[in-house]
Amino acid sequence: MSIDEVFTDGITFTDTNHDSYRYSQRARRNLWLHMSRMGAYDETHEIPIMVRGEGVHVYDANGKEYFDGISGLFTNALGHGRPEFGEAAKASMDNMTFFPIWTYAHPKAIELAEKIASLAPGDLNRVFFTTGGAEANESAWKLARQYHKLRGDVNRYKVISRDIAYHGTTMGALTITSLDNYREPFMPLVPGAVKVPAVNFYRAEQHADDFEAFGLWSAQQIEEALLREGPETVAAVFLEPVQNGGGCFTPPPGYWQQVRAICDRYGVLLVSDEVICAWGRLGTWFGGQKYDYVPDIICAAKGLTAGYAPLGCMIVSDRIAEPFMEGDNAFQHGFTWAGHPVSAAVALTSIDIIEKENILGNVMANEEYFRQSLWDLSDIPIVGDVRGAGYFWGVELVKDQGTKETWSGDEAEALLRGFISPEMFRRGLICRSDDRGDPVVQLAPPLISTRADIDWMVGTLREVFTQAVKTFF
């Protein structure tokens, strides 16, 4: 299920003369929603039409207010309607509408690359712009493969990623992605995908009583996969600092350090997919800084522009970039709109606001409060696990807390799509109900959210979860 699919069922029309009805009719005729079951939007079910945003809230065509509890798909990090972004975009447009960064450069791309390099860890100083996160991951796999070829390792083409993980939907990124329902319609995919277990400690079968030992075991699964495949055939390992698919799986102590050592041992590039986790989502500029590791490549997007313009990037170690800076070598890859002057100006504005308003400090100051507030929901029988970091949290729902029995198939569909999602929506909370793995409800509010906002979100979850218990038991 996608964020768009899960919170709309059961929202029926009450006034066919209202703007929302007319918008829905027009959308149904021409607009193809992403990751959505279009057949669910028949004549009696309204397509939610969001027409305005202000701060942490958005408003639909009926004038109803919603709390943006998923930051517009992990993107609207600084809230809606901030005039600074429009001013920056206008100034850029007034100066130069567009020029590509194919062969040429322009000042905003240069300034943004410099700023990103100054914030990135270690020697990650080369910034390759893309239009979004999937393109960043696609670029990283291609870069890894060409990097190894330039060094004479012509057989390194495979990529290792974790179960249930999502890395995008372009054909290469989809190969790295591990969600079968996303992959199956497009088989065969790019050859070379290798999967290892996710760091799902809640459902661990190995070292289930020792988080640190489980982390070392999980890292060892990467090494075992390398040895099975032949290290000389593997180009890169793709991992998220906190894994989104499955519901905010956090790394155990020592996990990342062990993974870094394994990649170094076998000459494999470590790619940190931080499309969600960068730009303050975890309370640090980059997820690697949260967990004290330095990858070879960082892929980032979403919060880079706080949702005000499309932009992503691949941040590359000087060591990995070096072969491409020699002679007539070139990375044979690019996107027309990558590094667009307007998007770059917007991204510089976003970074400036994060610094001036101490947004990272706000996330860190409220991280433990957020965690404990969600854990307080464990007195509700269907709440099984709470996991995450910063402003990125998942609550796993179970049928039985003691046995951890999960909801599956039609039961999960009825619970998430049939009840929890529409109930959240009716109460004015946009969050994410996800069955990629076991049923999880995710919260990832704008980074400006306060403790009062956290209280309201968690209070809404309590109301809906409590009602779900009465409905399903």
C-alpha positions as a printed NumPy array, in Angstrom:
array([[  0.   ,   0.   ,   0.   ],
       [  1.092,   3.545,  -0.628],
       [  0.47 ,   6.65 ,   1.376],
       [ -2.129,   7.667,  -1.204],
       [ -4.019,   4.396,  -1.121],
       [ -4.467,   3.883,   2.547],
       [ -6.252,   6.878,   3.989],
       [ -9.063,   7.494,   1.517],
       [-11.433,   4.549,   1.564],
       [-14.738,   5.363,   3.167],
       [-14.527,   9.112,   2.459],
       [-17.788,   9.658,   0.605],
       [-19.343,  12.676,  -1.03 ],
       [-21.875,  14.707,   0.893],
       [-22.283,  17.621,  -1.522],
       [-21.973,  17.083,  -5.263],
       [-22.072,  20.831,  -5.835],
       [-18.958,  21.466,  -3.77 ],
       [-15.569,  22.315,  -5.298],
       [-14.11 ,  19.076,  -3.935],
       [-16.581,  17.058,  -5.987],
       [-15.778,  18.967,  -9.162],
       [-12.037,  18.649,  -8.539],
       [-12.44 ,  14.914,  -7.971],
       [-14.395,  14.499, -11.185],
       [-11.657,  16.271, -13.124],
       [ -8.884,  14.343, -11.383],
       [-10.639,  11.032, -12.012],
       [-10.792,  11.799, -15.72 ],
       [ -7.216,  12.922, -16.37 ],
       [ -4.887,  12.635, -13.381],
       [ -3.121,   9.309, -12.792],
       [ -2.249,   9.125,  -9.098],
       [  1.033,   7.47 ,  -8.204],
       [  1.152,   4.151,  -6.338],
       [ -2.633,   4.176,  -6.089],
       [ -5.48 ,   1.817,  -6.854],
       [ -7.331,   4.065,  -9.25 ],
       [-10.318,   1.743,  -9.199],
       [-10.943,   2.691,  -5.567],
       [-12.008,   6.178,  -6.657],
       [-15.454,   5.542,  -8.061],
       [-18.315,   8.032,  -8.249],
       [-19.01 ,   7.748,  -4.521],
       [-15.454,   7.994,  -3.169],
       [-13.726,  11.323,  -3.1  ],
       [-10.134,  11.873,  -4.163],
       [ -8.623,  14.045,  -1.402],
       [ -7.754,  17.418,  -2.919],
       [ -5.258,  19.455,  -0.911],
       [ -5.366,  23.114,  -1.925],
       [ -3.346,  25.004,   0.686],
       [ -0.702,  24.58 ,   3.358],
       [  0.283,  26.651,   6.37 ],
       [  2.947,  25.599,   8.857],
       [  2.401,  21.981,   9.863],
       [ -1.131,  21.874,   8.423],
       [ -2.714,  21.419,   5.009],
       [ -6.283,  22.193,   3.959],
       [ -8.505,  20.364,   1.488],
       [-11.014,  21.7  ,  -1.011],
       [-13.732,  21.487,   1.659],
       [-11.704,  23.744,   3.952],
       [-10.923,  20.937,   6.416],
       [ -7.599,  21.152,   8.294],
       [ -5.16 ,  18.229,   8.517],
       [ -1.91 ,  17.809,  10.425],
       [  0.813,  16.811,   7.954],
       [  2.122,  13.933,  10.031],
       [  4.178,  12.415,   7.238],
       [  5.711,  15.688,   5.942],
       [  4.227,  15.222,   2.492],
       [  5.976,  11.846,   2.112],
       [  8.967,  12.765,   4.337],
       [  9.617,  15.95 ,   2.371],
       [  7.943,  19.095,   3.774],
       [ 10.474,  19.417,   6.547],
       [ 10.06 ,  23.101,   7.396],
       [  6.324,  23.509,   7.049],
       [  4.11 ,  24.956,   4.355],
       [  3.756,  28.504,   3.09 ],
       [  7.115,  29.995,   4.038],
       [  7.639,  33.141,   1.929],
       [ 11.448,  32.83 ,   1.926],
       [ 11.239,  30.015,  -0.59 ],
       [  9.089,  31.913,  -3.043],
       [ 11.386,  34.895,  -2.786],
       [ 14.459,  32.743,  -3.462],
       [ 12.762,  31.054,  -6.42 ],
       [ 11.664,  34.386,  -7.921],
       [ 15.122,  35.896,  -7.572],
       [ 16.592,  32.882,  -9.359],
       [ 13.998,  33.011, -12.135],
       [ 14.475,  36.736, -12.589],
       [ 18.19 ,  36.151, -13.065],
       [ 18.217,  33.009, -15.226],
       [ 15.377,  30.664, -15.979],
       [ 17.419,  27.521, -16.642],
       [ 20.742,  26.258, -17.873],
       [ 21.965,  22.657, -17.698],
       [ 24.997,  21.412, -15.824],
       [ 26.016,  19.255, -18.761],
       [ 29.504,  20.633, -19.6  ],
       [ 28.486,  24.043, -18.199],
       [ 27.903,  25.248, -14.626],
       [ 25.924,  28.027, -13.   ],
       [ 26.448,  29.854,  -9.678],
       [ 23.57 ,  28.308,  -7.701],
       [ 24.67 ,  24.742,  -8.455],
       [ 28.231,  25.661,  -7.459],
       [ 27.125,  27.335,  -4.218],
       [ 24.881,  24.432,  -3.268],
       [ 27.539,  21.822,  -4.041],
       [ 30.017,  23.726,  -1.87 ],
       [ 27.519,  23.961,   0.984],
       [ 26.566,  20.287,   0.837],
       [ 30.243,  19.263,   0.784],
       [ 30.884,  21.411,   3.859],
       [ 28.147,  19.547,   5.76 ],
       [ 28.851,  16.012,   4.554],
       [ 31.082,  13.693,   6.612],
       [ 34.624,  12.635,   5.776],
       [ 35.869,  13.336,   2.261],
       [ 32.464,  13.278,   0.568],
       [ 33.101,  16.427,  -1.425],
       [ 31.774,  15.704,  -4.931],
       [ 28.075,  16.462,  -5.468],
       [ 26.224,  15.006,  -8.46 ],
       [ 22.725,  16.477,  -8.687],
       [ 19.62 ,  14.531,  -9.683],
       [ 15.915,  15.332,  -9.786],
       [ 14.957,  13.056,  -6.878],
       [ 15.792,  10.096,  -4.666],
       [ 15.259,   7.187,  -7.058],
       [ 17.497,   8.922,  -9.585],
       [ 20.16 ,   9.387,  -6.9  ],
       [ 20.154,   5.663,  -6.117],
       [ 20.104,   4.783,  -9.826],
       [ 23.082,   7.082, -10.299],
       [ 24.985,   5.54 ,  -7.4  ],
       [ 24.709,   2.005,  -8.735],
       [ 25.811,   3.136, -12.187],
       [ 28.683,   5.106, -10.681],
       [ 29.801,   2.097,  -8.61 ],
       [ 29.814,  -0.144, -11.669],
       [ 31.761,   2.315, -13.814],
       [ 34.161,   3.085, -10.952],
       [ 35.147,  -0.559, -10.659],
       [ 35.555,  -0.872, -14.443],
       [ 37.853,   2.138, -14.545],
       [ 39.997,   0.401, -11.952],
       [ 40.063,  -2.865, -13.896],
       [ 37.438,  -4.765, -11.849],
       [ 35.228,  -5.425, -14.849],
       [ 33.11 ,  -8.149, -13.199],
       [ 31.764,  -6.044, -10.324],
       [ 28.112,  -5.356, -11.154],
       [ 26.007,  -6.816,  -8.321],
       [ 24.355,  -4.887,  -5.518],
       [ 23.423,  -6.029,  -1.99 ],
       [ 20.434,  -4.538,  -0.182],
       [ 18.156,  -5.519,   2.695],
       [ 14.815,  -7.307,   2.694],
       [ 11.672,  -5.107,   2.581],
       [ 13.824,  -2.07 ,   1.738],
       [ 12.641,   0.572,  -0.724],
       [ 15.168,   2.454,  -2.853],
       [ 13.025,   3.812,  -5.676],
       [ 11.121,   2.724,  -8.78 ],
       [ 13.377,   3.358, -11.776],
       [ 14.529,   0.013, -13.173],
       [ 17.906,   0.036, -11.457],
       [ 16.602,   1.423,  -8.17 ],
       [ 13.707,  -1.044,  -8.34 ],
       [ 16.223,  -3.865,  -8.588],
       [ 17.827,  -2.617,  -5.381],
       [ 14.35 ,  -2.318,  -3.833],
       [ 13.201,  -5.518,  -2.098],
       [  9.41 ,  -5.222,  -2.16 ],
       [  7.947,  -7.997,  -4.294],
       [  4.663,  -6.259,  -5.081],
       [  6.61 ,  -3.333,  -6.571],
       [  9.011,  -5.59 ,  -8.482],
       [  6.833,  -8.367,  -9.897],
       [  4.986,  -6.367, -12.595],
       [  8.282,  -5.344, -14.182],
       [ 10.242,  -8.594, -14.145],
       [ 12.837,  -9.334, -15.349],
       [ 14.734,  -6.528, -13.663],
       [ 18.39 ,  -5.572, -13.953],
       [ 20.537,  -8.624, -13.098],
       [ 22.598,  -8.659,  -9.939],
       [ 20.278,  -8.035,  -6.975],
       [ 21.305,  -9.793,  -3.766],
       [ 19.189,  -9.548,  -0.592],
       [ 20.115,  -9.855,   3.092],
       [ 17.898,  -9.701,   6.215],
       [ 16.636,  -6.359,   7.504],
       [ 17.639,  -5.316,  11.031],
       [ 14.194,  -6.131,  12.432],
       [ 15.071,  -6.89 ,  16.056],
       [ 11.424,  -7.098,  17.112],
       [ 11.042, -10.234,  15.018],
       [ 14.591, -11.538,  15.355],
       [ 15.07 , -15.296,  15.334],
       [ 18.811, -15.018,  15.971],
       [ 20.051, -13.285,  19.157],
       [ 16.518, -12.155,  19.977],
       [ 17.573, -11.234,  23.523],
       [ 20.686,  -9.213,  22.648],
       [ 20.358,  -6.133,  20.404],
       [ 24.096,  -5.689,  19.918],
       [ 24.715,  -9.361,  19.109],
       [ 21.806,  -9.24 ,  16.665],
       [ 23.442,  -6.276,  14.952],
       [ 26.736,  -8.106,  14.532],
       [ 24.859, -11.134,  13.181],
       [ 23.006,  -8.897,  10.722],
       [ 26.26 ,  -7.385,   9.481],
       [ 27.72 , -10.86 ,   9.082],
       [ 24.863, -11.71 ,   6.723],
       [ 26.281,  -9.11 ,   4.346],
       [ 29.715, -10.714,   4.506],
       [ 28.232, -14.164,   3.938],
       [ 26.317, -12.878,   0.919],
       [ 29.53 , -11.383,  -0.458],
       [ 31.352, -14.673,  -0.069],
       [ 28.499, -16.653,  -1.649],
       [ 28.354, -14.362,  -4.667],
       [ 32.09 , -13.851,  -4.93 ],
       [ 33.35 , -10.47 ,  -3.688],
       [ 34.905,  -9.811,  -7.089],
       [ 31.374,  -9.628,  -8.577],
       [ 29.84 ,  -7.155,  -6.102],
       [ 29.945,  -3.428,  -6.807],
       [ 28.096,  -1.913,  -3.843],
       [ 26.024,  -2.379,  -0.707],
       [ 22.957,  -0.114,  -0.419],
       [ 21.551,   0.507,   3.08 ],
       [ 19.455,   3.179,   4.811],
       [ 20.588,   4.579,   8.186],
       [ 17.063,   3.843,   9.479],
       [ 15.172,   1.572,   7.089],
       [ 11.817,   2.921,   5.977],
       [ 10.267,  -0.199,   4.429],
       [  8.896,  -2.384,   7.226],
       [  8.608,   0.574,   9.559],
       [ 11.684,   2.459,  10.791],
       [ 14.151,  -0.341,  11.557],
       [ 17.027,   1.154,  13.562],
       [ 20.602,  -0.2  ,  13.487],
       [ 21.929,  -1.999,  16.575],
       [ 25.127,  -0.743,  18.255],
       [ 28.204,  -1.608,  16.217],
       [ 26.247,  -2.618,  13.122],
       [ 27.393,   0.207,  10.888],
       [ 31.016,  -0.024,  11.971],
       [ 31.004,  -3.738,  11.144],
       [ 29.382,  -3.097,   7.75 ],
       [ 31.967,  -0.417,   6.97 ],
       [ 34.784,  -2.837,   7.816],
       [ 33.265,  -5.589,   5.649],
       [ 32.939,  -3.303,   2.642],
       [ 36.531,  -2.148,   3.058],
       [ 37.756,  -5.735,   3.418],
       [ 36.309,  -6.76 ,   0.069],
       [ 36.645,  -3.509,  -1.877],
       [ 32.883,  -2.971,  -2.11 ],
       [ 31.386,   0.535,  -2.094],
       [ 29.093,   1.432,   0.804],
       [ 26.136,   3.531,  -0.336],
       [ 24.044,   5.226,   2.346],
       [ 20.529,   5.811,   1.023],
       [ 19.529,   8.919,   2.958],
       [ 16.705,  10.089,   0.728],
       [ 14.581,  10.205,   3.887],
       [ 17.178,  10.319,   6.667],
       [ 19.27 ,  13.327,   5.588],
       [ 18.654,  17.042,   6.21 ],
       [ 17.67 ,  16.727,   9.855],
       [ 15.107,  13.912,   9.841],
       [ 17.196,  12.045,  12.431],
       [ 18.45 ,  15.207,  14.155],
       [ 21.726,  15.328,  12.186],
       [ 22.55 ,  16.599,   8.722],
       [ 23.158,  13.062,   7.535],
       [ 22.188,   9.685,   8.936],
       [ 25.776,   8.487,   8.975],
       [ 26.536,  11.207,  11.494],
       [ 23.767,   9.861,  13.72 ],
       [ 25.372,   6.42 ,  13.771],
       [ 29.033,   7.39 ,  13.393],
       [ 29.932,   5.954,   9.998],
       [ 31.219,   7.473,   6.76 ],
       [ 29.971,   5.827,   3.547],
       [ 31.528,   6.082,   0.112],
       [ 28.387,   7.612,  -1.379],
       [ 25.354,   9.336,   0.141],
       [ 22.094,   9.506,  -1.814],
       [ 19.804,  12.306,  -0.631],
       [ 16.682,  14.186,  -1.74 ],
       [ 13.274,  14.983,  -0.131],
       [ 14.136,  17.376,   2.725],
       [ 16.963,  18.962,   0.74 ],
       [ 14.509,  21.578,  -0.553],
       [ 11.946,  21.141,   2.252],
       [  9.509,  20.118,  -0.476],
       [  9.462,  23.494,  -2.216],
       [ 11.116,  22.236,  -5.418],
       [ 12.278,  18.872,  -6.805],
       [ 15.954,  18.042,  -6.258],
       [ 18.152,  15.152,  -5.219],
       [ 21.852,  14.465,  -5.114],
       [ 24.565,  11.866,  -4.913],
       [ 27.46 ,  12.915,  -2.664],
       [ 30.655,  11.057,  -3.511],
       [ 33.949,  10.49 ,  -1.731],
       [ 36.975,  12.136,  -3.307],
       [ 38.552,   8.686,  -3.506],
       [ 35.648,   7.294,  -5.54 ],
       [ 35.475,  10.384,  -7.76 ],
       [ 39.213,  10.391,  -8.501],
       [ 39.233,   8.017, -11.532],
       [ 36.556,  10.164, -13.205],
       [ 38.744,  13.263, -12.907],
       [ 41.57 ,  11.794, -14.992],
       [ 42.237,  12.071, -18.712],
       [ 39.203,  11.655, -20.958],
       [ 37.167,   9.648, -18.429],
       [ 33.571,  10.775, -17.829],
       [ 30.617,   9.476, -15.86 ],
       [ 28.269,   8.804, -18.774],
       [ 25.092,   9.727, -16.987],
       [ 22.907,  12.763, -16.336],
       [ 19.459,  14.385, -16.113],
       [ 18.267,  17.5  , -17.902],
       [ 16.734,  19.145, -14.843],
       [ 19.385,  18.128, -12.305],
       [ 20.797,  21.096, -10.402],
       [ 18.117,  23.425, -11.778],
       [ 18.926,  27.01 , -10.67 ],
       [ 15.538,  27.463,  -8.993],
       [ 15.781,  24.154,  -7.1  ],
       [ 19.347,  24.957,  -6.054],
       [ 18.298,  28.382,  -4.761],
       [ 15.445,  26.791,  -2.821],
       [ 17.789,  24.167,  -1.331],
       [ 20.226,  26.857,  -0.181],
       [ 17.308,  28.632,   1.493],
       [ 16.242,  25.415,   3.233],
       [ 19.739,  24.762,   4.586],
       [ 19.98 ,  28.383,   5.74 ],
       [ 16.702,  28.077,   7.681],
       [ 17.798,  24.801,   9.28 ],
       [ 20.962,  26.499,  10.501],
       [ 19.459,  29.804,  11.623],
       [ 16.455,  28.288,  13.401],
       [ 18.41 ,  25.4  ,  14.973],
       [ 16.077,  22.84 ,  13.45 ],
       [ 18.469,  19.993,  14.236],
       [ 18.396,  21.077,  17.87 ],
       [ 14.595,  20.999,  17.879],
       [ 14.558,  17.414,  16.611],
       [ 17.18 ,  16.253,  19.109],
       [ 15.484,  18.039,  22.007],
       [ 12.209,  16.24 ,  21.274],
       [ 13.484,  12.832,  20.125],
       [ 13.205,  11.08 ,  23.481],
       [  9.878,  12.796,  24.249],
       [  8.523,  11.514,  20.923],
       [  9.811,   8.009,  21.644],
       [  8.326,   7.839,  25.124],
       [  5.017,   9.321,  24.024],
       [  4.638,   6.562,  21.453],
       [  5.745,   3.864,  23.902],
       [  3.005,   5.038,  26.26 ],
       [  0.57 ,   3.626,  23.707],
       [  1.715,   0.115,  24.608],
       [ -1.14 ,  -0.157,  27.1  ],
       [ -3.335,  -0.626,  24.007],
       [ -3.376,  -4.362,  23.138],
       [ -2.655,  -3.983,  19.408],
       [  0.519,  -1.907,  19.888],
       [  3.442,  -4.283,  19.527],
       [  6.6  ,  -2.28 ,  18.899],
       [  7.775,   1.324,  18.629],
       [ 10.976,   2.089,  16.702],
       [ 12.688,   4.948,  14.977],
       [ 14.818,   8.014,  15.639],
       [ 14.59 ,  11.79 ,  15.456],
       [ 11.296,  12.681,  13.784],
       [ 10.943,   9.311,  12.02 ],
       [  8.861,   6.706,  13.885],
       [  6.914,   3.53 ,  13.294],
       [  4.381,   1.743,  15.498],
       [  3.911,  -1.927,  14.624],
       [  0.426,  -3.338,  15.22 ],
       [ -0.126,  -6.918,  16.386],
       [ -3.024,  -9.231,  17.21 ],
       [ -1.342, -10.382,  20.413],
       [  1.36 ,  -8.485,  22.31 ],
       [  2.614, -11.565,  24.112],
       [  3.122, -13.795,  21.081],
       [  3.72 , -10.943,  18.586],
       [  1.158, -12.563,  16.289],
       [  0.774, -10.308,  13.289],
       [ -2.119,  -9.239,  11.108],
       [ -1.829, -10.634,   7.608],
       [ -3.652, -10.774,   4.319],
       [ -7.306,  -9.77 ,   4.481],
       [ -7.017,  -8.974,   8.198],
       [ -4.262,  -6.427,   7.615],
       [ -6.225,  -4.965,   4.725],
       [ -9.318,  -4.554,   6.89 ],
       [ -7.348,  -3.108,   9.802],
       [ -5.193,  -0.619,   7.883],
       [ -7.104,   0.274,   4.76 ],
       [-10.583,  -0.416,   6.026],
       [-10.366,   1.195,   9.456],
       [ -7.211,   2.89 ,  10.762],
       [ -6.353,   4.982,   7.699],
       [ -9.817,   6.456,   7.116],
       [-10.269,   7.046,  10.858],
       [ -6.989,   8.972,  11.033],
       [ -8.017,  10.965,   7.999],
       [-11.429,  11.797,   9.456],
       [ -9.742,  13.085,  12.592],
       [ -7.443,  15.315,  10.552],
       [ -4.181,  13.376,  10.801],
       [ -2.281,  12.433,   7.663],
       [  0.165,   9.68 ,   8.504],
       [  1.231,   6.453,   6.838],
       [ -0.345,   3.045,   7.327],
       [  1.92 ,   0.515,   5.688],
       [  1.775,  -3.242,   5.158],
       [  5.163,  -3.65 ,   3.457],
       [  6.09 ,  -6.308,   5.976],
       [  4.044,  -6.347,   9.163],
       [  1.373,  -3.635,   9.677],
       [  2.927,  -0.351,  10.785],
       [  1.709,   3.206,  11.275],
       [  4.426,   5.793,  10.625],
       [  4.821,   9.369,  11.818],
       [  7.385,  11.737,  10.321],
       [  6.121,  15.266,  10.98 ],
       [  7.75 ,  18.499,   9.816],
       [ 10.961,  19.179,  11.712],
       [  9.482,  22.376,  13.163],
       [  6.856,  20.366,  15.072],
       [  6.59 ,  21.042,  18.8  ],
       [  5.822,  18.835,  21.781],
       [  2.236,  20.06 ,  21.608],
       [  2.118,  18.738,  18.039],
       [  3.541,  15.411,  19.195],
       [  0.915,  15.224,  21.924],
       [ -1.861,  15.832,  19.403],
       [ -0.584,  13.204,  16.959],
       [ -0.075,  10.574,  19.64 ],
       [ -3.446,  11.406,  21.175],
       [ -5.083,  10.825,  17.81 ],
       [ -3.308,   7.484,  17.471],
       [ -4.604,   6.538,  20.922],
       [ -8.189,   7.316,  19.938],
       [ -8.001,   5.326,  16.711],
       [ -6.089,   2.358,  18.128],
       [ -8.48 ,   2.124,  21.08 ],
       [-11.449,   2.14 ,  18.726],
       [ -9.739,  -0.494,  16.558],
       [ -9.513,  -2.824,  19.555],
       [-13.253,  -2.465,  20.13 ],
       [-13.96 ,  -3.037,  16.451],
       [-11.716,  -6.045,  15.775],
       [-11.949,  -7.982,  19.043]])
